[in-house]
Amino acid sequence: MPQIEEVNVDQFRHLVSERALTGETMLLNMGPQHPSTHGVLRVLLELDGETVINAIPDIGYLHTGIEKNMEAKTYLKAEVMTDRLDYMNPIGNNLAFSMAVEKLVDLDVPPRAQALRVILTELQRIASHLVWLGAFGLDLAAMSVFLYCFREREIILDIFELCSGQRMMTTFVRPGGLWRDVPVEFETAVRNFLKIFPKRVDEYEALMTKNPILMDRLVGIGKLDAATALSHGVTGPTLRASGVNWDLRKARPYMGYEQYDFNVPTRTEGDTFARYIVHIEEFRESMKIIEQALNKLPMGPVHSDNRKFVPPPRSEIGVSMEALIHHFKLWTEGFPAPKASVYSAVESPRGELGVYLEGDGGPKPHRVHMRTPSFDNLSVLDKITKGHLVADLVAILASIDIVLGDIDR
Amino acid sequence: MDKKLEPIVQALQEKFGATLEEFRGEAHVFVKPEQIVETLTLLRDTYKFELLSALTATDYWPQGSPRFHVIYQLSSLAENVTTQIRVPVNGDQPKVPTVTRVYDLANWREREVADMFGIEFEGHPDPRRILMPQDWNGHPLRKDYPLGYEEPQFTFNLEEIDLQKPYAKE
């Protein structure tokens, strides 16, 4: 049995101030089991009374070796692991990985699949922001918002269940298209959601935005300037709240995002309140995109008919020998990818979700690296919490929208 | 390759003798380890690559030299172009100078690469492991590191395997 070693302050000596070593300030662990850290995150706090001098995040508690595991699986099977990265955004992760595979093997996606991918990822963005808003409210002791947000999130998860049979870990987006076409009830379900949701967003705003208690807690807290944000690789709503208009959906459109008319909400203050406003505005922009995509949803196939990469539909297997062979080959051996590397990035609800994918000529990837936005967004925590109270640290941590599965991978 | 990227790549080739590889429209520029700080400083200051999107590595074991490539994925928001800088590193005592002074993002990402691949970043301000426990042996993403598995317990070997398990026993 391994000995339990006492933690030695020496390994943190370069991270804390001199006063911590004399005992003038206090070192305190927040987490790893703490409801406000959104998972298993430990923050080593150096406190002077209740003021934060240093906040040193310690991550890795949820490390599951996903990148290593993917190297031992074929491309189609490795995709299943991407669901588990950022468990608030499984469809977005599927999309990021599928796009990397499509780029690596040069595979086209039919227009209907592209439009459906956009609708599903935008629904997922709303669902993710709803969890964010609920948890954010909960951290600020606004319990009711959490309940309302989860009520609306259920509607979206029901739509996912309708399409894929799964509420969260869908693996619905596959290299070359989608797993299968959406059922006929899909459009009605999404339109129903679009009818209900705008009023609900107004309700959240009525509860929170102009609430003086909330304003007191948020305005001017955790200021992040654009230069620091960019240097730390902070992306997504957190970067846009600091005044940088950078959204990959606009900057490098993928999946036909250039056809849709939407704004990129930006604020210049860079504080916790600005991040809150950007998230709320993104609800409305996502709804705009979904509505447009649904209105001009083209008919046609939902996956590429290149049978060397995309498994044939079930109906073909019984009547075509080639289909049976392809089915068998793709699910046992997998398809080979060239010995080269690609980097492809999408805008996840948290920022730039990049996939570095390298093939080795065989059916398994040589190296997969997920550039997960939460990891880099969290790295800025120490800088923006200095001088604030512990209660503000909780608000800041909630506002930068981290998911520990995304950080630790 | 993007038209806007051509003069940048040319400048790197002239200044650092960099080599270029292209694949599906992506430009991968190879530079030597000792040039990386200067390269990234030049790209950030002169060519407006404000964002270091990703910093990672890949292992080509059993090939020994170069065994690793350290990969820097850069984005320019102003010009909307991306490029990739790759640094080949040898297998015995791999070392690369740190770029934490150029991009703050490198602090955690270099710790991750050091943790996962055992590549030392010289001059790093906080060279602790980041994802694995501090007392971990080995570097999991190296190709010679086994994937590892746990032997499944059945009724006939339950106790035998239980004895080898690391958790506390009565």
Boltz contact constraints between the chains, C-beta under 6 A:
constraints:
  - contact:
      token1: [A, 1]
      token2: [B, 168]
      max_distance: 6.0
  - contact:
      token1: [A, 60]
      token2: [B, 131]
      max_distance: 6.0
  - contact:
      token1: [A, 63]
      token2: [B, 131]
      max_distance: 6.0
  - contact:
      token1: [A, 68]
      token2: [B, 140]
      max_distance: 6.0
  - contact:
      token1: [A, 68]
      token2: [B, 141]
      max_distance: 6.0
  - contact:
      token1: [A, 72]
      token2: [B, 147]
      max_distance: 6.0
  - contact:
      token1: [A, 103]
      token2: [B, 24]
      max_distance: 6.0
  - contact:
      token1: [A, 230]
      token2: [B, 50]
      max_distance: 6.0
  - contact:
      token1: [A, 230]
      token2: [B, 51]
      max_distance: 6.0
  - contact:
      token1: [A, 231]
      token2: [B, 103]
      max_distance: 6.0
  - contact:
      token1: [A, 231]
      token2: [B, 104]
      max_distance: 6.0
  - contact:
      token1: [A, 232]
      token2: [B, 104]
      max_distance: 6.0
  - contact:
      token1: [A, 232]
      token2: [B, 105]
      max_distance: 6.0
  - contact:
      token1: [A, 233]
      token2: [B, 52]
      max_distance: 6.0
  - contact:
      token1: [A, 233]
      token2: [B, 105]
      max_distance: 6.0
  - contact:
      token1: [A, 246]
      token2: [B, 77]
      max_distance: 6.0
  - contact:
      token1: [A, 251]
      token2: [B, 80]
      max_distance: 6.0
  - contact:
      token1: [A, 340]
      token2: [B, 23]
      max_distance: 6.0
  - contact:
      token1: [A, 342]
      token2: [B, 24]
      max_distance: 6.0
  - contact:
      token1: [A, 343]
      token2: [B, 73]
      max_distance: 6.0
  - contact:
      token1: [A, 354]
      token2: [B, 53]
      max_distance: 6.0
  - contact:
      token1: [A, 354]
      token2: [B, 54]
      max_distance: 6.0
  - contact:
      token1: [A, 356]
      token2: [B, 56]
      max_distance: 6.0
  - contact:
      token1: [A, 358]
      token2: [B, 58]
      max_distance: 6.0
  - contact:
      token1: [A, 367]
      token2: [B, 58]
      max_distance: 6.0
  - contact:
      token1: [A, 369]
      token2: [B, 56]
      max_distance: 6.0
  - contact:
      token1: [A, 371]
      token2: [B, 54]
      max_distance: 6.0
  - contact:
      token1: [A, 376]
      token2: [B, 105]
      max_distance: 6.0
  - contact:
      token1: [A, 379]
      token2: [B, 108]
      max_distance: 6.0
